Amino acid sequence: MWLPCRCTTKYVAASIRRGVSASSLHALRRGRSSWNSAAFMPESAGFEGVSGRDALHDYSVSHSENFWAAVARQRLNWIRPFEAVQDCDLSQGRIKWFEGGKLNVSVNCLDRHVHTCPERVALIWERDERGSEVRYTYRELLEITCRLGNLLRRHGVKKGDCVTIYMPTCPLAVASMLACARIGAAHNVVFAGFSSEALAERIRDAQSSTVITVNQGVRGGKITELKRTVDAAVQSCPTVRQVFVAMRTEKRVEVTDRDFALEEEMLKEDVVCEPAAMDSEDVLFLLYTSGSTGKPKGLVHTQAGYLLYAALTHRYVFGYHDGDVFGCVADIGWITGHSYTVYGPLANGGTTVLFESTPVYPDPGRYWDMVERLRINQFYGAPTAIRLLIRYGDQWVKKYDRSSLTTLGSVGEPINTEAWEWYNRVVGEGRCPVVDTWWQTETGGICIAPKPSEPDAEIVPGMAMRPFFGIKPALMDTEGKLLTSNNESGALCMAQPWPGMARTIHNNHQRFLETYFQPYPGYFFTGDGAYRSQEGYYQITGRLDDVINVSGHRIGTAEIEDVVVIRSDEAHLSDFILIISVTQFAKRLPKTRSGKIMRRVLRKVVDCDLDSLGDLSTLDDPAAVQEIIEGHEKLL
Ligand code: WTA
């Protein structure tokens, strides 16, 4: 079983005290101490009487419409300007932004940069094989995106269709996402480590007629038979008419009537592809994420609001500037890959790294070797990987030149103090602010992070701290009452809508309302708990439900059971190597006679609370509990 890292209030208080006293470490200063909001954020130049970061944040929340309208006009290219800034009502779960406006996301990510700087590098593909990186300029990426868009159109993919992408992180995967955006189709990227059952379930729910994949995946020196997984999946997906297969390796794979060789077909297409004029609220993508129970949820993100929010947070949380190289090591199968490998950096005309490998391949120096070779300025990763690397020792980091780094980001789970300190001191040589960014698939982009802040503002280890512009967090007590003072813990909610929010769950708006809007009427409920310090900073304490975070990915108990327990005979384990270091294996799980896993018993074992295992009379085989208890003791 996986043991989540829980942060107690005591720990929070201690780290805050440390944060204040050790000012040389945490109060990271950069240049001037007086801070001009218009110079920092040109979009805010017209906001009257606003100076300083906190004033700008106050303005973004109290004059939300003015704020978002100004930012949307300046950051995005519109085919037709929007008429209404927002039409939102959290009590109804209604969220609409920039209606009346038309735009194309791929034009915002590609064409406009091709006009100004065609030869700027858009993608650096850090292939699994170290030292064999490949660069794509904006001109080249636009060209392959257009070819792909034309190909999909020729094969009948229309505005409103949904294309499933089952590919590792690579340029053709990014181009596939952008090609969908270009022709107005939605994409549904499925993490290429998921099993054929998980893939099939997502294809069926999305009703995709088209799947894009690769012959084989290469990760950590190992080959995965991705095309074979697709073949197995589509057997139970009657909607699938066609599968496009890119060649990641030389290996030829079995083809059926519905398969097409992607690169060969692309060569037949024109390099110009007319972009579809999309409404702000048309669907951009679905992304499935695990719920605590039942089917995965296909969260729906739309065009303008999502792109704007991804771009703005990328620019200001990480301090991204033109010419920087942004290294987000998340797989594109997760929301982090969507927002901070693809959409945010490309909307900003940035250079983004596509990381195909693992943190320990071919050795534990992989990240830092890459930082040196590619001159990465902002590095964004998950605490699990950091904790794993700490175990291998500092020499793997120090071997490489990390002087290009300016900001270090963390996402996916709480970052414990030890990992934070190591990241800051060893990786960043104490020079680089560590931004612990809190957000979710549902929020579209980062909602709470230490940056942006004024240059001399403190950063407290292990705390996400400050709400981003336009974000107004709220904490609720167990009775559902709003907690109004500081130094309190509660259920983390959002009191105001923002453009990056998910709009619904595909095919299940009722579940969307029940999960996020009904628990605390008038608020968006995140599912996480948080503590608000005396100073008003936020620290996330973890999920309030059954969902677990593994190496920065949200995984429900269902997926773990699927991969680790039921399918342990298959190769999928390699994609979950990070799960393994914190997983207790069991030959069997305690089940009821009707076959349901007794999760409450597992939870008690993990909490070492053996005296209150509760009613075990429905257990099929009591010996299974004993085995689990013994296995857990060994793990401790
Ligand atoms: C957790 C990942 C603590 C949280 C972007 C959230 C975090 C879930 C942090 C979303 C953080 C994410 N500190 N916990 N900085 N960032 N989480 O949808 O429980 O894969 O609800 O999105 O990850 O996971 P998801």
Residues whose N, C-alpha, C, O or C-beta is under 5 A from the ligand:
A	BS01	WTA	I335 S410 V411 G412 E413 P414 D436 T437 W438 W439 Q440 T441 T526 D528 I540 G542 R543 N549 G552 H553 R554
